[in-house]
Amino acid sequence: MPFKGFSIILPSYTVTCPQSGYTFDTRSLTVAEVSKLKSSLTTPAKAPSIINKIIWNSLQSKPEHIESLDDFKRLTSMRDREALLYGLYHATFGDVNDFFATCKECNNNESVKLSLNELFSMTPFPGSETLQVSYKVARSADPEETPVVAEIEKTIVESESESEKAKIEATNELSQAEKFAEEDSDDGISLVKPEDTEVKMIDSEDTTVELEQKSEPKYKIITEDRKEVVLPISKLFVTIRQPTIADEEEIMSTMGFSTKKNVDLIQETMIIEKMEQRDASGKVLEKAETRSDVLLGYQSLPPKDKEKIFDEFKDKFGKYGIELKGGYLCGKCGADNDIEIDIVIQFFRMVGLS
């Protein structure tokens, strides 16, 4: 009987993405997938496409509205992918591993054994509706074990306030319409309710059911949030955004650069949607919106302007993600050191060693 392969249950890990709030289960990589990732390290321009597809193939469960690889790329931010890489790393290489560190006191280089679980922390984006719902459920079910997140609490209160205000306004509009209908009924005029207060129904045999629209959860940090920054030296107006992995893949595939320097520049400018030079009245004199124009305009900026862009990006978008921070004692001098792990670098380091 010919060999058909083994039935192996691979380790898995559950990931909640910090910006979208979506939850995924990702399984361990196989030897073949690790080899494919290792080969992608030699082709930077193609690497994002390979990485995204391998992550997608490793997903064992995902939100219902993410039905295809294209959906996944369009709805996954760069910071959310870092969380998924963390889950993939955890499932593939385990929790405890060796990390390189240099002592701040004696410059001793050593390998330190650390637990990822102990280093891990996440700052969630408070505007995510998915995260707000899961946070409220967790706080309601086990308030002692679920810490209070002030930003999410504040956003929930603001959202509920806006929702209540909208309900009151809709009720007032409906009452006003009914009042007009009563006043004009003697004249034979028939007024209908505003469309936004109408509940559409359909009959299904003996049961009346409400029409439901299939829709994606609001992903405000991707679809809506933008920030305009005025640069201190050039006085240019720069609009920044949180890029998705689809943005990265598209840019890397169309620009055709392969050197590390050019790849770094492309990745830095992904957060810039457009750049404008305006006169005193606000009239736009010059504008860079295409990727090539943004890249050229960015390279002409003074360092302080670049610093301003990244400070503003971190405050608006970049602070919402995962972090791996902790401490260790130097094996040579005993000094207490801080350590921070870049999960992307560490992931590919382990891929390269495998």
Secondary structure as UniProt FT lines:
FT   STRAND          12..16
FT   TURN            18..20
FT   STRAND          23..27
FT   HELIX           31..40
FT   TURN            41..42
FT   TURN            44..46
FT   HELIX           47..58
FT   STRAND          59..61
FT   TURN            64..65
FT   HELIX           69..74
FT   HELIX           78..93
FT   STRAND          96..102
FT   TURN            104..106
FT   STRAND          109..115
FT   HELIX           116..119
FT   STRAND          120..123
FT   TURN            126..127
FT   HELIX           129..141
FT   TURN            143..145
FT   HELIX           150..184
FT   HELIX           185..187
FT   HELIX           195..197
FT   STRAND          201..204
FT   TURN            205..206
FT   STRAND          207..210
FT   HELIX           220..223
FT   STRAND          227..230
FT   TURN            232..234
FT   STRAND          237..240
FT   HELIX           245..255
FT   HELIX           260..269
FT   TURN            270..271
FT   STRAND          272..278
FT   TURN            280..281
FT   STRAND          284..288
FT   HELIX           291..299
FT   HELIX           303..313
FT   HELIX           314..318
FT   STRAND          321..329
FT   TURN            331..333
FT   STRAND          336..340
FT   HELIX           343..353
//
